[in-house]
Amino acid sequence: MTVSLCIIAYNEEKYLPSLFEQIKSQTFPKAMTELVFVDSSSEDCTKALFEGFCTEERGNYHDILVLDNPAKNQAAGWNTAIKNASCEIIIRLDAHSEIPEDFIEQNVALIESGENVCGGARPNKAEDQSPMKQMLYLAESSMFGSSPAGYRRKSGEKKYVSSVFHGAYRREVFEKTGGFNENLGRTEDNELHYRIRAAGYRICQGSDIISYQYVRANLSSMLRQKYANGKWIGLTMGVCYQCISSFHFIPFFFVLLLLCSLVLFVSAFITGNIWMIYPFILVFGTYFLADIMMSAAAFAGAEKKHASMLLLPAVFFLLHVSYGIGTAAGLVQLPFWKHGLKKKENEEGVTALQKIESVKKCVSEHEVFRTEEAGK
C-alpha cells in the first residue's frame, strides 16, 4: 500500500531539519511514500525548508508536494493536504514531533491487518535537558497536568480508543466522513474522530506505534496553549458537544468553585459570618493536597531531579486555572462566535458542512483517477 505522509507547519524552522532526517530514515520504501507539505503562511524559513527538501529528495519518493494554506487555520491546512494526497493511506504528522524509523511501517502494518484508522502512543518529550524544560515536561506528561487521554502515555497493548494523535487513515474514511471542520481551532481532531466513529469505523491504538511531541519551550507559551485549548472546548460545545468529554470541563468547574468560594471568603470578613470561610478552605485545601501529592509523584518519577521541580505545584495550579479561564471565555464568546460564523457563511455562500463535503469529493476523485491509472 502507498502512503501520503502529511505535515502542516507554521513557523517550524527549528524542528523541520531533524524531522526531515527522521523521514529519510524510515524503513518503509520511499518509492511508496508521498510527502505532502503544507505551509500556513509562515514568517520564517519553513516554506523554504520544504521546497529545499523537495528539490533534493523528489526523485527518491513517490512524490513530494509543497502546498500553501493562506487561511493559517490548522483544519484548513489538513484539508488542503487530504485533498491533494493521492495514496491509499493518509498519515497526519505534526511538525514539532519526533518519529522512530519504523513509524510509517508500523502504521501500514496495522492498516493492512484490517484497521481503517490507527495510531499509537504519543508521549511528550523535552527539547533538551535544561532544568526548566524538564520541569515543564514533567508537568505536561503528568495526567494531573494534561489529561487521561490514552495516547499521551506508552500503551503496550492494542486497544480501541475515541481518538488518536498522528493518525493513519484509509482513503475511504475521508470519502465517507469528509474532512476537518475549518470553523474549529484546537478541537478539529476531536470533531472529526467523532464523525468517524459515528460512521461505524473503529479507531485502533497499536501497541508498537509511537511518536513524540515536544512540549512548549517556556511556561508562558504553555499557559497560552492551555488557555487556547480551554477556549476551544467552550466554543466547540456549540458545534459538536458530543465530541467533548466531561474531563475537559474539570478545570472550568474548579475555577468556578474557587471563585465562588473566594467571594464567600471575602464576604465573611465584611459580614462577620465566619462560616463563609469554610467553602474556600474545603475547595482550595482539597486541591492543594491533590496538587502536592501529584507533584511529589511526578518528582519521584523524574530521571534527573532539579530544584526547579519544586515549582511543580505552582505550575500545575497555573495550568489548570489557565485552561479553566479559557473554557469560561469560550462559553461566554460562544453565541457571538456562532453569530459571526453564520454571517461569514452567508457572505461566502459556503457552510462548514459543504467544506467538509468538498473533501469527500476531492478524495473520491483522486481514488477514481488512481483506479483508472492502475487499469491502463
Secondary structure, DSSP 8 states (H G I E B T S, - for coil): --EEEEEEESS-TTTHHHHHHHHHT-SS-GGGEEEEEEE-S-SSSHHHHHHHHHHHHGGGSSEEEEEE-TT--HHHHHHHHHHH--SSEEEEEESSEE--TTHHHHHHHHHHTT-SEEEEE--EE-SS--HHHHHHHHHHHSTTTS---GGGS---S-EEES--EEEEEEHHHHHHH----TT-STTHHHHHHHHHHHTT--EEEEEEEE-EEE--SSHHHHHHHHHHHHHHHHHHTTT-GGG--GGGGHHHHHHHHHHHHHHHHHHHHHH--GGGGHHHHHHHHHHHHHHHHHHHHHHHH-SS--GGGGGHHHHHHHHHHHHHHHHHHHHHHHHHHHHHHHHHHHHHT--HHHHHHHHHHHHHHHHHHHHHHHH-
